[in-house]
Amino acid sequence: MIDIWEWFKDKELEYEDQKDKARLAMARSFFSALDLQETNPRAMIAKLRQVRARAKLLGEPWWGFLSEVWLAQAYSCYIGDLREALRQALHCVHESRKLVLREHPWRLAAHNILLGCYVDIDVLGYAAAIRETLYELDREIPAGPNAHRYVMLGYQRRSLIEQGKLRQAEKNALHVLDLLDEDDNDDNSFYLLSPLHHLCWLCFKTKDWERVRAFAIEAEATARTRDTSEADIAVSQIWQATAERQAGDAARAKRLFRKAHERMKPLQAVPGDNYFDAVVAFHELGEDLDLAERAREQQLKVLEGKGQVGLQCDVRIKRCELLARLGRLARRDLDCARKALAPLKAPKAYEKRIRQLEKLMERAAPKASRSS
């Protein structure tokens, strides 16, 4: 299998040697588009469309397909528009079946992005499609360390977390770290970030604070070696701040959190759920439930209209849980959470959580009336 990153470098050198100015300009335009993924993803999409058009004019279907795959990636990861990402990913998977693209190094990436769309849109509703896609990818991706396998395992891990299978998710993350230890390709160090951040959250859930700190420090060190990882640095710093807060160093915890917050400000890429989960964990540990609830409210605004219906339902319910702890849960909050279930293919698990909150609110009502 051709390495997905080496192909870039080889092509650029080839065009330089041949003094092919048109193709060299196309390649460099593509590289410059990737530099915008955090700071200006809309401009990134515009550049990718220009590369796609130039590839068509030059009769370069491989570059055209590469641009299509990265458009799907941009919509999914940096704009957060899962409806458009799903449409684009399905188009890429269809295109990937063409004979001319059979050996394309990014062909499997199209299938991985489609897997990610299923996970991010409605992990329970798309359970069958997720299982089928994982099965097909596992068969086709070579065993051992490689970028396609890291991405596939990352989406599998997110699926496990959403289903509450936390031990399996941790096992998955540690397996990826083991694979990366065997990997001789330094460019693949980027793939450390997702399992390390998931391990921070998983260890937070089990109150394993030393591991939270250790994984967060390693994640920040890794992110600092990359050119477009400002958000990853911020998430790492928030997890370190959470560990410091638990250890009793409130001043250092607040400094780290403030630095992370400032780092996120200039970024136009949509913050991921890993960022909001870290922020909420920090505030919950400090018993700042108002700030935790505010973070979930902000996350809902980010998710509005983006097609991430499963995550949106999950966040609405988590916000209701915080409101219940604050003694401010109202019927309208639960009604909004229940209304959000409408687009889901499999709403049962979410409905169960809402009913539990309703029972909690009903039990709290008599106590409130007696105290008044």
Secondary structure as the mmCIF struct_conf table of DSSP 4:
data_model
#
loop_
_struct_conf.conf_type_id
_struct_conf.id
_struct_conf.beg_label_comp_id
_struct_conf.beg_label_asym_id
_struct_conf.beg_label_seq_id
_struct_conf.end_label_comp_id
_struct_conf.end_label_asym_id
_struct_conf.end_label_seq_id
TURN_TY1_P TURN_TY1_P1 ILE A 4 TRP A 5
HELX_RH_AL_P HELX_RH_AL_P1 GLU A 6 ASP A 17
TURN_TY1_P TURN_TY1_P2 GLN A 18 LYS A 19
HELX_RH_AL_P HELX_RH_AL_P2 LYS A 21 LEU A 34
TURN_TY1_P TURN_TY1_P3 ASP A 35 THR A 39
HELX_RH_AL_P HELX_RH_AL_P3 PRO A 41 LEU A 58
TURN_TY1_P TURN_TY1_P4 GLY A 59 GLY A 59
HELX_RH_AL_P HELX_RH_AL_P4 PRO A 61 GLN A 73
HELX_RH_PI_P HELX_RH_PI_P1 ALA A 74 ILE A 79
HELX_RH_AL_P HELX_RH_AL_P5 LEU A 82 GLU A 95
TURN_TY1_P TURN_TY1_P5 SER A 96 ARG A 97
BEND BEND1 LYS A 98 LYS A 98
HELX_RH_3T_P HELX_RH_3T_P1 LEU A 99 LEU A 101
TURN_TY1_P TURN_TY1_P6 ARG A 102 GLU A 103
TURN_TY1_P TURN_TY1_P7 PRO A 105 TRP A 106
HELX_RH_AL_P HELX_RH_AL_P6 ARG A 107 ASP A 122
TURN_TY1_P TURN_TY1_P8 VAL A 123 TYR A 126
HELX_RH_AL_P HELX_RH_AL_P7 ALA A 127 GLU A 140
BEND BEND2 ILE A 141 ILE A 141
HELX_LH_PP_P HELX_LH_PP_P1 PRO A 142 PRO A 142
BEND BEND3 ALA A 143 PRO A 145
HELX_RH_AL_P HELX_RH_AL_P8 ALA A 147 GLU A 162
TURN_TY1_P TURN_TY1_P9 GLN A 163 GLY A 164
HELX_RH_AL_P HELX_RH_AL_P9 LEU A 166 GLU A 182
HELX_RH_3T_P HELX_RH_3T_P2 ASP A 186 LEU A 192
HELX_RH_AL_P HELX_RH_AL_P10 LEU A 193 LYS A 205
TURN_TY1_P TURN_TY1_P10 THR A 206 LYS A 207
HELX_RH_AL_P HELX_RH_AL_P11 TRP A 209 ALA A 223
TURN_TY1_P TURN_TY1_P11 ARG A 224 THR A 225
BEND BEND4 ARG A 226 THR A 228
HELX_RH_AL_P HELX_RH_AL_P12 GLU A 230 ALA A 247
TURN_TY1_P TURN_TY1_P12 GLY A 248 GLY A 248
HELX_RH_AL_P HELX_RH_AL_P13 ALA A 250 MET A 264
TURN_TY1_P TURN_TY1_P13 LYS A 265 PRO A 266
BEND BEND5 ALA A 269 ALA A 269
HELX_LH_PP_P HELX_LH_PP_P2 VAL A 270 GLY A 272
HELX_RH_AL_P HELX_RH_AL_P14 ASP A 273 LEU A 285
TURN_TY1_P TURN_TY1_P14 GLY A 286 GLU A 287
HELX_RH_AL_P HELX_RH_AL_P15 LEU A 289 LEU A 303
TURN_TY1_P TURN_TY1_P15 GLU A 304 GLY A 305
BEND BEND6 LYS A 306 GLY A 307
HELX_RH_AL_P HELX_RH_AL_P16 VAL A 309 LEU A 326
TURN_TY1_P TURN_TY1_P16 GLY A 327 GLY A 327
HELX_RH_AL_P HELX_RH_AL_P17 ARG A 331 LYS A 339
TURN_TY1_P TURN_TY1_P17 ALA A 340 PRO A 343
BEND BEND7 LYS A 345 LYS A 345
HELX_RH_AL_P HELX_RH_AL_P18 LYS A 348 SER A 371
#
